[in-house]
């Protein structure tokens, strides 16, 4: 098993099930790109170093990536990423934007407005979609907007699920202007206050996620549906998660609401079958 595939598998991510249904070469390329994204995220989230040290590590990672693009990196994973970029003509901008998104996690723990949060969602998630569609292949340029909107929808869904776990490390992603709108305070977040104001705030943000899910639907053209089945599998998994959050009335302080591994696999296989035999 390649290092990239091992990273993807060990992450227990929804992405892994979708990637495994792709043709062999595309599956390998997606695992490589995902491993890059995972490693970039781990620099920020998976160790106990200070934010200053993490920022230095992130800058070093960026520099190593630039070396890999020039063919001079000694990092095997980054060399694989550079090879995938060349093979599938993937623009490099989303990779650097993703790194900027992780920098935001080290320099910002609050978002005053939704515009600020939307930029973060683009950098943290839409970028991954923009990398991925080049591997999937597409005919209509609207696929780029599909990837952008789907990434924002998925990241907003993650944010809703993780309000409590993020608060434990001092982060609040929900826009402060929205907390004020619904008379819910930062202290309420940290004290795990569940009330009508919190429910209405979360419903408001969930509606935003649905807006981006719907926009993604509108921008996926018929001629690209078959090639985008892996992205659609992810869309269905995250939409299912959003529905679960709403159904359980956003009681995220009591337990972490998730889509089970079996559910993810069932959804991915269902989407694969539909797109293989209908489109």
C-alpha positions in Angstrom: 0.0 0.0 0.0 1.4 3.4 -1.0 2.1 6.0 1.7 -0.7 8.2 0.2 -3.3 5.4 0.3 -2.3 4.5 3.9 -2.8 8.1 5.0 -6.2 8.2 3.3 -7.2 4.9 4.9 -6.0 5.8 8.4 -7.8 9.1 8.3 -11.1 7.2 8.3 -12.5 9.9 6.1 -15.6 9.7 3.9 -13.4 10.5 1.0 -11.6 7.1 1.2 -14.7 5.1 0.3 -15.5 7.3 -2.7 -11.9 7.2 -4.0 -11.8 3.4 -4.0 -14.6 3.3 -6.6 -12.6 5.3 -9.1 -10.5 3.7 -11.8 -7.1 2.6 -10.4 -4.9 5.5 -11.7 -7.4 8.1 -10.7 -7.9 6.5 -7.3 -4.2 6.6 -6.7 -4.0 10.3 -7.8 -6.9 11.2 -5.5 -5.3 9.4 -2.6 -2.1 11.4 -3.2 -3.9 14.7 -3.4 -6.0 13.8 -0.3 -2.8 12.8 1.6 -1.3 16.3 0.8 -4.5 17.9 2.2 -4.5 15.7 5.3 -0.8 16.3 6.0 -1.3 20.1 5.6 -4.2 20.0 8.0 -2.3 17.8 10.5 0.5 20.4 10.8 -2.2 22.6 12.4 -4.4 20.2 14.3 -2.6 17.0 15.2 0.2 18.0 17.6 0.8 19.9 20.8 3.3 22.5 19.4 2.7 26.2 19.9 1.0 28.1 17.1 4.3 29.8 16.3 6.0 26.5 15.8 3.1 25.2 13.7 3.3 28.2 11.5 7.0 27.6 10.9 6.3 24.0 10.1 3.6 25.1 7.7 5.9 27.5 6.0 8.5 24.8 5.7 5.9 22.5 4.2 5.0 25.1 1.7 8.7 25.6 0.8 9.1 21.8 0.4 6.0 21.7 -1.9 7.5 24.5 -4.1 10.7 22.5 -4.3 8.7 19.4 -5.3 7.0 21.4 -8.1 10.5 22.3 -9.3 11.6 18.6 -9.1 14.0 19.1 -6.2 12.2 17.9 -3.1 13.4 14.9 -1.1 9.9 14.3 0.3 8.4 11.2 -1.4 4.8 12.3 -0.8 5.3 15.7 -2.2 7.1 14.2 -5.2 4.0 12.1 -5.8 1.8 15.2 -5.5 3.9 17.0 -8.1 3.7 14.1 -10.4 -0.1 14.0 -10.1 -0.2 17.7 -10.8 1.7 17.3 -14.0 -0.2 14.2 -15.1 -3.6 15.8 -14.7 -2.7 19.4 -15.3 -4.0 20.5 -11.9 -3.6 24.2 -11.3 -1.3 24.8 -8.3 -3.2 27.8 -6.9 -5.7 25.6 -4.9 -2.8 23.9 -3.2 -1.3 27.2 -2.0 -4.8 28.5 -1.1 -5.3 25.4 1.1 -2.1 26.3 2.9 -3.4 29.8 3.4 -6.6 28.3 4.9 -4.5 26.4 7.4 -2.6 29.6 8.2 -6.0 31.2 9.0 -6.5 28.4 11.7 -3.2 29.6 13.3 -3.9 33.3 13.1 -7.7 33.5 13.6 -9.9 32.0 16.2 -13.0 34.1 15.5 -14.8 35.2 12.3 -16.6 38.5 12.5 -18.7 38.2 9.4 -19.9 35.4 7.1 -17.8 36.9 4.3 -14.7 36.1 6.4 -15.9 32.6 7.1 -16.8 32.0 3.4 -13.2 32.8 2.5 -12.0 30.3 5.0 -14.4 27.6 3.7 -13.2 28.3 0.2 -9.5 27.9 1.2 -10.1 24.9 3.5 -12.5 22.9 1.3 -13.4 24.3 -2.1 -9.7 24.1 -3.0 -9.8 20.3 -2.5 -12.7 20.1 -4.9 -10.9 22.2 -7.5 -8.0 19.9 -7.3 -10.2 16.8 -7.5 -12.3 17.7 -10.6 -9.1 17.9 -12.7 -8.5 14.2 -11.8 -12.2 13.2 -12.3 -12.3 15.0 -15.6 -15.0 17.4 -16.8 -16.4 18.9 -20.0 -18.3 21.9 -18.8 -16.5 24.8 -17.0 -19.4 25.0 -14.6 -17.8 22.0 -12.8 -15.5 24.6 -11.2 -18.4 26.4 -9.6 -19.9 23.0 -8.6 -16.6 22.1 -6.8 -16.5 25.6 -5.2 -20.0 25.5 -3.9 -19.9 21.9 -2.7 -16.7 22.6 -0.8 -18.3 25.5 1.0 -21.4 23.4 1.8 -19.3 20.5 3.2 -17.1 22.8 5.3 -20.1 24.6 6.8 -21.6 21.2 7.7 -18.3 20.3 9.4 -18.4 23.5 11.3 -21.9 22.9 12.6 -21.0 19.4 13.6 -17.8 20.5 15.4 -19.0 23.6 17.3 -18.3 21.9 20.6 -15.0 20.2 19.8 -13.7 23.5 18.2 -14.7 25.5 21.3 -12.5 23.2 23.4 -9.4 24.5 21.6 -10.6 28.1 21.7 -12.1 28.4 18.2 -15.5 29.7 17.2 -16.1 29.5 13.5 -19.8 30.7 13.6 -19.7 34.3 12.5 -19.9 36.7 15.5 -22.4 38.9 13.7 -24.7 35.9 13.6 -24.2 35.1 17.3 -25.2 38.7 18.0 -28.2 38.4 15.6 -29.6 35.5 17.7 -28.5 36.8 21.1 -26.1 34.0 21.7 -22.7 34.8 23.1 -19.2 33.4 22.9 -19.5 32.5 26.6 -22.6 30.5 25.8 -20.6 28.5 23.3 -17.9 27.7 25.8 -20.5 26.9 28.5 -22.4 24.6 26.1 -25.6 26.5 26.5 -28.3 24.8 24.5 -31.5 26.9 24.1 -33.8 28.3 21.5 -31.4 31.0 20.5 -28.7 28.4 19.8 -31.1 26.2 17.8 -32.2 29.2 15.6 -28.6 30.2 15.1 -27.6 26.7 14.0 -30.7 26.5 11.7 -29.7 29.8 10.1 -26.2 28.4 9.4 -27.6 25.1 8.2 -29.8 26.9 5.7 -26.6 28.6 4.4 -25.1 25.1 3.9 -28.2 24.0 2.0 -27.9 27.1 -0.2 -24.5 26.0 -1.3 -25.5 22.3 -1.7 -28.4 23.5 -4.0 -26.0 25.8 -5.9 -23.6 22.9 -6.4 -26.6 20.9 -7.9 -27.4 23.6 -10.3 -23.8 23.8 -11.6 -23.3 20.1 -12.2 -24.2 19.7 -15.9 -25.5 16.4 -17.3 -22.4 15.7 -19.4 -20.2 15.7 -16.2 -22.4 13.7 -13.9 -20.8 10.3 -14.6 -17.2 11.6 -14.1 -18.2 13.4 -10.9 -19.8 10.4 -9.1 -17.1 10.4 -6.4 -17.8 14.1 -5.6 -21.5 13.3 -5.7 -21.0 10.5 -3.2 -19.3 13.0 -0.9 -22.2 15.4 -1.4 -24.7 12.8 -0.4 -22.7 11.8 2.7 -22.4 15.4 3.9 -26.0 16.2 3.0 -27.0 13.1 5.1 -24.9 14.5 8.0 -26.6 17.9 7.7 -30.0 16.2 7.8 -28.9 14.3 10.9 -27.8 17.5 12.6 -31.2 19.1 11.9 -33.2 16.0 12.8 -31.4 15.9 16.2 -32.1 19.6 16.6 -28.3 20.4 16.7 -27.8 18.8 20.1 -24.0 18.7 19.4 -23.1 19.5 23.0 -24.5 16.1 24.1 -22.8 13.8 21.5 -20.9 14.1 18.3 -23.3 13.5 15.4 -21.8 11.5 12.6 -22.6 9.3 9.5 -21.4 5.8 10.3 -18.8 3.9 8.3 -21.5 1.5 7.0 -23.8 4.4 6.0 -20.9 6.1 4.1 -20.1 2.9 2.2 -23.8 2.3 1.4 -24.2 5.9 0.2 -21.0 5.7 -1.9 -22.0 2.4 -3.5 -25.5 3.6 -4.2 -24.2 6.8 -6.0 -21.6 4.7 -7.9 -24.2 2.3 -9.2 -26.6 5.1 -10.2 -24.0 7.0 -12.0 -22.5 4.0 -13.7 -25.7 2.6 -15.1 -27.9 5.6 -15.6 -25.5 8.3 -16.8 
